[in-house]
Amino acid sequence: MHTNQIFERARLSRDARFDGHFFIGVKTTGIYCRPICPANSPKSENITFYPSAAAAGEAGFRPCLRCRPECAPGTPAWHGTSTTVRRGLRLIAGGALDDGNIEQLSDRLGVTSRHLRRLFTQHLGASPLAVAHTQRLHFAKSLIDQTKLPMQEIAAAAGYGSVRRFNDTFRNTYGRTPRDLRRTDRKAHGAASGEQASLSVRLNYRRPFQWSQLITFMRGRAIPGVETVADDRYLRTVRVGDQVGVVEVGHDEHEHCLYLILHGIDTSHLFPVVRKIREIFDLDAPVGDIGALLKKDDVLKGRLRSNPGIRVPGAWDGFELTIRAILGQQISVKAATTLSGRLAARYGESLERVIGERMSVAGPSYLFPTPEKLMRARCNNMGLVGARAETIRRVARAVFDGELSFDPSQDPDAFHASLISIKGIGDWTAQYVAMRALKNPDAFPASDLGLLRAFDRDGEDRMRATELALLSESWRPWRAYAALLLWSSSPGSGG
């Protein structure tokens, strides 16, 4: 069936599975909508389909105020199609185009600006600058709707250089000022209540989404003192720019969203924190595309039935995850978690000491040790073998010296080669870090014992890593998700 025919059926049935997969430009009104928009469906001859909100905006359509495109899950069209686009989007989300310099962005990605524009147009239907503009616009609109933050703070949080530019953008896009939009939204949806709302935002996700399975994975791997999972909430200490604090994430199953609360971090850092949390909880994973491919495998099909919303948990910091992965080499998840807590307690900084006061929220209390601290750490009397301690020091030194980075703009193969060049780091560690820190959806640690155990059969020899690697070829480009499905059948597995 032709793609437009599929989109047309999804539009007419308001199929929530396609929310964020495409947007609808309505020629008679000049607005663009999500496929779940509650307004009366326009005639087919009056609409145009777009692969992203940025593409619809670049074509001259303005966002619908009823279905609010800013609330849609992230556009998944780029997943698994272009590594360069995926890396580019992560950089844009991190503010790489706040100054509008497309040449610098393309240089970081190792392509020409012309080629980068062509790739974005091919996969997203819009230029990199249009994507950056739409991200800022949607983020600001969501803050207007959800919070009581002053417009000046919203403008800063969304990356607008000035309140005047912020106001002009909204007036040109919506035909109304931000304050007019807030008044309209308050009447339609009710005002946000309580002072806490000023530091709390909702994060929509693509369904299906199994919070309980995701939080169970994170609970078993939470670094004591740095991360806490309690009452089905995830809390961790963070350093953002020159500020330190705690982020708190919970699940609202009735509203089908996560909620994020910042403690000790001001709103100027809200945008990068939101993007990072979306990555950590993999909220924009194209679960439909992933499931369609992986269910063709007889072993994975049954696991998909019990976990149709499979996610690959990300990481707040690549260095932290790498150290955690080194600690997990050849020992159980529980033992590695204990060791990581000892490391944080001995070499990390007390949050209370850094900020000079006690946090208003109970939970984690240490910042994870920096590379500068760990490159000289002896790690003695911790139950850590000497070779492992030496590997930690080597990695810390490589990061401190700039020889190893977790910059999302780098080529995944180059990162893999860089990491395994460090003595004590093998393919398993490099693939695991690529899965969670670089968010490479096709990373796959074929030598992982938990993955190999998933194929155990009575009376048969255990599958070898080379056999599993060959089998996994049919799971590309979603092998990281296949790994999570296989680990889900063995609770103590998975780093």
N, C-alpha and C positions, 0 to 999 in steps of 0.2 A: 504494500500500500504506500502511496506517495506520502511524503512527510506532511504536506499541507492538508491532505485528507485526514491524517491522524490528528493534527492540530485542530481541524474543524470539528471533528467528533468530540475531542476533549473540551473545546470551547462550548459547544452546545450542551454538553452534559455537565459542565463545570467540574471536571475531573480534577480533584485536588492533587493527584499524583503528578500532574503536569505543571503545577504551580512553580514558577521560576524557570521552567524549561523554555518557555517562549512568552512573548507579550503581543498584544493585539492593538494595532493602531487603527482608530476609528476615523475614517476620512470625514464624516459628516460633522463630527464634534471637535476634531483636532486633539483628542486625548488618547493616551494608551493605557491599557488595562491588563490585569492578570486574567488567566483563563477562568478563575473562580469569581470574577466580578459579579455582584448581585444585580447589577442593572440589567434592563431588558437587552437581550442579545441583538445586536445590529444585524442587518442583512449581510450575507456573505460578500456581495459585490462592493460593500462599503468598508471592508476591512483589509488590512495587510498584516501578515505575521512577521515578527522580528525575533531573532535569536537571543536578544538581550534588551534590557531596559535602556542601556546606552544607545543601542542602535535605533530604538524608537525615538529617543530624545534627539538624536542627531538628525533624524528625518523630519524633525519639526513638531513632533507630538509632545504634549505636556502630560504629566502624571495624573491619573484619575484620583479624585479625592474620596471616592467611595471605596474602591478596593485597595487603595494605597499601595502602589508597587514597591514602596520602600520596605514593606513588611514581608515581601516574598522571600523565600529562601534564595541563597546565592545561585546565580546562573551556572548550571553544571556542564554546559555545552563544550567547554574547553577541557574537561577532565579526560585524560588518556588520549588526547588527540594531538596536542602540541606541547612538548616540554618547554619550549621557549615561551609560549603564551602563559603556561602555568606559572613559570618562574616570574614572568613579567607582571602578572596579576598580584603575586605576593609582594613584589617590590612596590607596585602602585598602592596597594593597601597599606604599606608601611610609609607612604608619603613621598615616594621617589619622584612623583610628578607634581608635587606641591608648587614647585617653581616653574612648571611647564616645560622643563628641559628634556625633550624627547631624545636628543642626541646623547646625553649622559646616560639615560636609561638604556638605550640600544647598545652603547659601549659596554655597560655592565653585563649585558646579555650576550655580547660577542657577535652581534649582527648589525647590519646597517639600519638606519632609521627607516629607510624606505621598505626594507624587508620586514621590519617589525610592524609597520603600519599594514602591510599586506597580510601578515599572519593574523593580526587582530581583526581585520576586516573579514578574512576568511572564516574565522572561528567564532567571532562575536558580532560581526556585522557593524562594528564601530571602531574608531581610532582609539589609540591608548589615551589621548587627552580626553576624549568623550567618556571613556570608561572612568577615568579619574574624576571628572566633573560629576558624573552621575552618582558615584560612590559618596562624594562629599554632600551632594544635594540630598540623597536619600537618608544619609546618616543624620544630617541636620533636621530633616523633616521628622524623623522618628523621635529625636530629642524634643522637638517642639510639642509633639503629640503626647509623649510619655512623662515628661518632667516639668518642673516649675523653674528650671534653670533660666537665668536672665539671658536675653538674646546675645549679649556680648560674649558670655561664656559659651553659648552654643556655637557662635561664629568661630571662636578660637578652637573649640573641640573638633569642629568639622574641617578645619584647615583653611578657612577663609582669612585672607590677609587683613581685612577690616570689616567693621559692621556695615559700612556703606556698600562694600562689594557684596556682602551677604544679603543685604536688603534688595539690592539691584537684581541679584540672581533670582531671588524668589519672586520678585515682582515681574521679571521677564518670563519666568517659567510658569508661575501659577496665576499671574494677573492680580496677585494680592501680596501684601507685606507679610512677613513672618508673624507679626502680632495679630493680624487679621485671621491668619490660618489657625493660630492657637485659640482665638476666641470661637471660631467656627467649630473646631474640634472639641473644645470643652462642652459646647452645647450639645453636640452629637453623641459624645462618648463619656462625658463626665470628667471633671477635673481630677488630676492625680492628687492623692491625699497623703498627708504626712511629710515631714521633712526628709525622711529617708528616701522618698521618691526622687529627690534631686540627684542622688548618686546611684540610682538603680535603673537599669534598662532591661527590656525584654529582648530576647534573642530567639527569633523564630527558626525552626528547623524543617528539613525535608522529612516527611513521613514515609514509611514507618520509622519509629525511633524508640529503641529499648534503653531507657535511662538506667534501669536496674542492672542490666548486664554491663553497661559502660562504667557505671560507678563501682560495680564489684571489681572490675579489672583494675580500676584506679585505687581502690581501697587496699588491695593486696600489695600495691607497689608504691604507695605514698611514703615519702621519705619522712620519718619521724622528726618532728620539730620544724620541718619546712612545709609539709603538706598534712592536711587532716581531712579525713572523710568521716563525718558524724551526722546522724539524723538525715542521711541521704543528701547531705550538702558537701560540696568540695570547697576547701579553703586552702590558700597557700600564700606564703610571703612572696613579694615581688619587689624588684627594683626597676623603676621606669624613669629614665632620664636621671634627674637629681632627686627623685623622691622614692621613698620606700613605704610599703604598706601591705595590706592584705586584700586579696580578691576573694569573693565568696560567690559560688555558683550553686543554684538549686534548680529544681524542676517543677513546673506548674503543669500537671497533666491535663487539667481542665482547659487551659488556654493553649495547650500544645506549644509550649515555649520553655526556654530556660530563662532564669532571671540572674542578672549579674549585679552585684553590689560592690562598690569600691570603698575600702576603709583606709583613710590616710593618703589617698591619691586624688589630686584635684582633677577637674573636668578637662583641663587642657591635654591630659594624657588619655582621655577616654577612648578616642578612636583607635589608637594602636592596641589598647587593652582589649577592646571588643573584637578586633580582627584576630588577635592571638587566642582569645577564648573560643572563637568560632573554629579555629584550627584545632585547638586542643580537643574539643568535643566533636570535631568533624561534622559540623551541622549542615554543611552544603554537599555532603557526599551524594552522588547520583545513584541512590540505592536501587532504583529501577534498572538502570543500565548494568550495574554490578550484578544484581540478581539474575538478569536475563542471560548473562554469560556463564556465571558460576553454577547455575542450576543444571547446566548441561552435563556436569560431572556427577556421577552416581554417588561418590563419597560426600561431596559438598551439598548435594541437593537436600538431604535430610536435615543437615545443620542449618540450611537457609530457612527451612520451614519453622524452626524454633527461634531463629534470629534473622528475620527478614530485613531488619534495619541495621545491618552490620556496620560498625564504624571502626576506624583505626584511630585510637587516641593519640593526640599529638603531645607536644612538650612545650613548656614555657621557655626553656633555655636549652640549646643544643649541647653546650658544655656540660651542664648538669646531667642531662640524659646520658651522655657518653660515659661520664664517671659512674653513673648508676649501672650502665650496661657492663662496664669493666668489672664492677663488683659482683655482677651476676654471672660471670663466666664460670661455668662448670659447677655451680652450686644452685640450691633451690631459691625460688623467688623470696620465700620468707627469710632465708639467711641473708640474701643480698639486701633486703629491706632493713634488716637489723644493722648490718654493716654501714649502710648509707646514713642511718640515723646517728651512729657513733661518729662518723666522719663530720657530719653537719654540726654536732654538738661540740666537737673539739676545735674545728677550724672555721666554722661559720660565725657570723656576727649576730649578737643578740639584737632582735628588733627593738626592744625597749631601750637598749643602750644607744642604738643608732639614732632613734627619733627623740630620745630624751624623756619619754613618757610611756605609760602603758596604753596599748591599743584598746579601743572601746569594744572590740569583739574578741571573745575567747577563742583560742585556736593555736595555730602554729606560731613559733616565737623566734625562729632563726632564719637568717638569709643563708642560702647555700654558699659554701666557700668559693672565693674567686680563683681564677687560674693563678694569679700572683701568689695567693696563699698556699695553694696545693702544690705548686712546682717546687716548694721547699719542704713540704710536709713529710715527716718521718713515718707517720701512720703506724707507730709501734704500739704494742700492747692493745691492739684492737681486734685481734683474731684474723688479721689480714695477712696473707702470705707475702713474702718479700717481693716476689716477681710481680704480683698484682700492684703492690704499692709503687714499684718502680714504673710500671706502665702508666699509672695515674700521674706521676710526676712528669713523665715524658709528654703526655697529652697536654697537661697544663702548661708546660714550657712551650709546646708548639703553638698553642692558642695565644699565649702571652707574646710570643715573638712574631705572631702574624703568619705563621706557616700553615696553620689550620684554622679555618673559619666555618661558620654555619650560615653564611650568606645564602639566601634562597636563590640568588641570581646565578650561582655557579652550576656548571654542568654536573648531573648526578654521577656520571662515570668518573669525572675528574675528582669529585669529592671522595668517592669510594677509593680511588687510587691513592689520594692524599692520606686518608685515614689508615689504610692497611699498611702504608709505608712506615708507620710507627711500630716499633718492636712491641709485641704483646697484643696487638690488635689484629684480629683475623676477619674473615669474611662475615662470620655470624654477627660480630659487633657492628661492623660497618653497615650491613644490611638493616639491622635493627634500628640503628640511629637514623639511617636514611628513611625508614618507614615513618618514624615518629617525629623526628626533628626537622627533616627536610620535606616531609609529607610527600614522599615519592610513592605513588599508589602501586607501583610495580616492583618495589623492593621486596626481596624474599630471602630469608635466612634458611636456605635448604638444609643446612647441617644441624639445625635446632633439634634437640632430642625430643621435645614435645611434639613437634610436627611429624617426626618419624614415627613416634609411638602411636600417633593417630591412625596409622595404617597397619598396626600389629594385627596378626591373625594367628589363632591357635595352631601350633605345629609348624609355623612358617618362620623363616629367618626375618629379622627386622629389615625393612627397606633401607637402602643406602642413600646417602645424600645425593649422589650422582643420579640415582634413579628418580628421586623426588624432584630434583631440578629439571629433569627431562619431562616428567609428568606435568610440572607446573607451567610448561610452555603454553599449554592450552588455556591457562587462566589469565594470560596477559590481556590487557594491561592492568589487571586488578589483583595481582598476586598478593599484595599486602593484605587485602581484605580476605583472600583465601586463607592466609596465615592466621588471621584473627578467628575465622570460623573454626579452623582446626584446633587452635589453642582453647577455644571455648569448650571443647570436649574433654580437656585435661586442665582442671583449675589451677594446678601449680606450675603451668608452663607459661612461657612468653616473656622472658626477661625479668 
